[in-house]
Amino acid sequence: GRIVPVTVKHRLGVDDHDSWEELTAFVQTVAAAGVSHFVVHARKALLGVLSPEGNRTIPTLRYDWVFVLARTFPHLSFELNGGVLNLREAGELLARAPEAPLTGVMIGRAAYKTPWLLSEADNLLFGVANPGLSRVDVLHKYLDHASSFFHAQQAS
């Protein structure tokens, strides 16, 4: 059979299960099953206490724990998620690589609420020239892509 890589996105903890020991035991257990890439939402969840919106904003962000995970498990890859609102913040977190190398930083809701913020990502994060496309150009390219995807799905 075909081997499909599995990525796990998780919180630092849930309810009262939020100790460092429980977190590292979770990572060890999941890694032992073959997972090597973790997307870590850098806060715990309070189920039954907070709404989904509250769980995205109220528990304290603990970016330091994600960096320590990356140092503790150097054979695994970690991507930081939670509370990153713009490319400047993403760049600052990625710049901490000597502290602990992250595979990436996720800009979640900010990316879909204000997707144009990603138009400067190549330049700001990677030093590559921005292609200089307008919003209309991007929309046309996206529609072409979506159309080809749709037609490919219809053909299969």
C-alpha positions in Angstrom: 0.0 0.0 0.0 0.8 3.6 -0.4 2.3 5.4 2.6 0.6 8.7 3.4 2.3 11.1 5.7 0.1 12.2 8.7 0.3 15.6 10.3 -1.2 16.2 13.7 -2.6 19.6 14.7 -3.1 19.9 18.5 -3.3 22.2 21.4 -0.9 22.4 24.3 -3.5 20.8 26.5 -7.2 20.4 27.2 -8.9 21.4 30.4 -6.8 20.2 33.4 -4.6 18.1 31.1 -2.1 20.8 30.3 1.1 20.0 32.0 4.5 19.8 30.2 4.7 16.1 31.1 1.3 15.4 29.5 2.2 17.4 26.4 5.6 15.6 25.8 4.0 12.2 26.5 1.3 13.0 23.8 4.0 14.0 21.3 6.1 10.9 22.1 3.0 8.6 21.7 1.9 10.1 18.4 5.5 10.2 17.1 5.8 6.5 18.0 2.9 5.8 15.7 4.8 7.4 12.8 3.8 11.1 12.9 6.8 13.4 12.4 5.1 16.8 11.7 3.1 18.7 14.4 1.1 21.9 14.0 0.9 23.2 17.6 -1.8 25.7 18.5 0.1 27.5 21.3 -2.7 27.5 23.9 -4.8 25.1 25.7 -8.6 24.5 25.2 -11.2 24.7 27.9 -13.9 22.4 26.6 -17.4 23.0 28.0 -16.2 26.2 29.6 -15.4 28.5 26.6 -17.0 28.8 23.2 -14.9 27.9 20.1 -14.3 31.7 19.7 -13.3 32.0 23.4 -10.9 29.1 23.0 -9.2 30.9 20.1 -8.7 34.1 22.1 -8.9 33.6 25.9 -6.4 31.0 27.0 -2.9 32.4 27.2 -0.6 31.9 24.2 2.5 30.0 25.2 4.8 30.2 22.2 7.7 29.3 24.4 6.3 25.8 24.8 6.3 25.3 21.1 10.0 26.4 20.9 10.9 24.0 23.7 9.1 21.2 21.9 11.2 21.8 18.8 14.4 21.7 21.0 13.2 18.7 22.9 12.3 16.7 19.8 14.8 17.8 17.1 14.0 14.7 15.0 10.4 16.0 14.6 9.1 19.1 12.9 6.9 21.7 14.5 4.8 24.5 13.1 3.5 27.2 15.4 -0.2 28.2 15.2 -2.3 30.6 17.2 -2.6 34.3 17.5 -0.3 35.2 14.6 -2.0 38.1 12.8 0.4 39.3 10.2 3.7 38.6 8.3 5.8 40.7 10.7 4.8 38.5 13.6 5.4 35.4 11.5 8.8 36.7 10.5 9.8 37.5 14.1 8.8 34.0 15.2 10.7 32.3 12.4 13.7 34.5 13.2 13.9 32.7 16.5 15.1 29.7 14.6 18.5 29.5 16.4 16.5 29.2 19.6 14.6 26.3 18.1 14.0 25.7 14.4 10.3 25.8 13.4 9.1 24.3 10.2 6.7 27.1 9.8 4.3 29.6 11.3 0.6 29.4 10.5 -1.4 32.6 9.9 -4.9 31.1 10.2 -8.0 33.3 10.5 -6.1 36.5 9.6 -5.3 34.9 6.2 -8.9 34.3 5.3 -10.2 37.5 6.8 -7.6 39.6 5.0 -6.0 37.4 2.4 -4.2 40.2 0.7 -1.8 40.4 3.6 -0.1 37.3 2.0 0.7 39.3 -1.1 3.9 40.5 0.5 5.0 37.1 2.0 7.6 36.2 -0.7 9.3 39.6 -0.2 9.1 40.0 3.5 9.8 36.4 4.6 12.0 35.0 1.8 13.5 38.1 0.1 12.0 37.2 -3.3 10.5 39.9 -5.4 6.8 40.3 -5.3 5.2 39.3 -8.6 3.4 42.7 -8.5 -0.1 41.3 -9.4 -3.1 43.3 -8.6 -6.1 41.9 -6.7 -8.0 41.5 -10.0 -5.0 39.6 -11.5 -4.9 37.3 -8.5 -8.7 36.7 -8.7 -8.5 35.9 -12.4 -5.7 33.4 -11.8 -7.6 31.8 -8.9 -10.7 31.5 -11.1 -8.7 29.8 -13.8 -7.2 27.4 -11.2 -10.6 26.7 -9.7 -12.1 26.1 -13.1 -9.4 23.7 -14.2 -9.8 21.8 -10.8 -13.6 21.7 -11.2 -13.3 20.3 -14.8 -10.7 17.7 -13.8 -13.1 16.5 -11.0 -16.0 16.3 -13.5 -13.9 14.2 -15.9 -13.0 11.6 -13.3 
